[in-house]
Amino acid sequence: MQIVYILLCIAGTALPLSQFIPWLSGHGLNVPILLQQATSSHIAAFAWADVLISGIVVAAFVLAEGSRLAMRRLWVPLSCLVVGPSLALPLFLLLRERHFAAAAPNN
């Protein structure tokens, strides 16, 4: 499963950034234009609302599950929310798998 999570981390980084980097090079970090374009249509607003709620859910899950399992360095997947939930969630699941593997009785 770790390979799947690694591949999802790569896709969850590459796909969003492949859209954001060209926009950033064309507009710079112009937040008013970003917000205007993000809400320029119902479908754009729908997509951004979905990403925002998903990011909040991922942050809550990382904090709750990470604390329950006494995982360290929870700041890593939380900081990846800057890219998006599409990176943060598979990265957290990868770190959780590795945490389980390290805690297994045969290690």
N, C-alpha and C positions, 0 to 999 in steps of 0.2 A: 504494500500500500504506500510505502514511503516514496517509491518511484512515481506513482500517480500524483502524490502531493507535490513532488518536485516539479513535475511537468505542468501541473496546474499553477504553481507559483510562477513559472516562466511565462505561461500564457497570460496569467493574471497581471503580470508586469508589462509584457510586450504589447498586448492588444490595447489597453488603455493609453499607454504612453505613445503608441504609434499614432494615435489621434490627437493627443494633447501637445506633443512636442512641435508638430507643424503649426498648430494654432498659436502656441507660445512664441514661436519664432516670427510669426506674422503680426501678433498683437502685443507681445510683451506680457508682463504680468498686470494686465489691465482688468481689475476686478469688476468695475462697472460693465464693461463690454461682456465679460464672462457671464455675469448674472443676467444681462439682457439677452444674450444668446441662449443661455440655459433655460430661460422662461419664455422664449419667443414663440413657442407653439405648445399646444397641449401635450404632444408626444414628447417633446424635449423636457417639459416640466415633469411629466410622468416618469421619465427615465431618471432625472436627477432626484426626484422625491424617493424613488425606489432605491437609488444608491445611498442617499442620506439615511433612510431608515435601516437599510442593510448594514451600513457602517455602525450605526448605534447598536444594532443587535449583535454584530460581531464584537464590538468593544465590551458589551455586557457579558457575552459568552466567554470571551478571553479572560476577563476579570473573575467571573464566578468559577468557571471550570479550572482556570489556572490556580486560583487560590485554594479551591477544594483539593487539588492534587499537589499542592505545595510546589508548583513549578517556579523556576527561577527565570529571570529575564523576560518577564511579560511585556516589558516596554518594547521589545523587538517587534512582535506582531502588531502591537498598538501603534507604533510609529509607522508601520507599513500602511496604515489607513490613509496616509497622505497620498499614496498611489491609488488605493481603493480597497474595498472589501474583497475584491477578486484576487488580491495578493495576500491580504492580512489573514483571511480565513484558512486557505490551504497551508500557509506558513505556520499558523498556530496548530493546525491538525498534524502537520509534520513534526513540530516540536513536541506535541503531546505523544505521538507514536514513539519518538525517541526517548521521551521520559518514561513511558511504559517499558520499553525495551531495557533501559538502564536499571529499572527497578525490578525486573524479572528475577525470580529466584535462581536461575541457572547462570546469572552473570556475576 
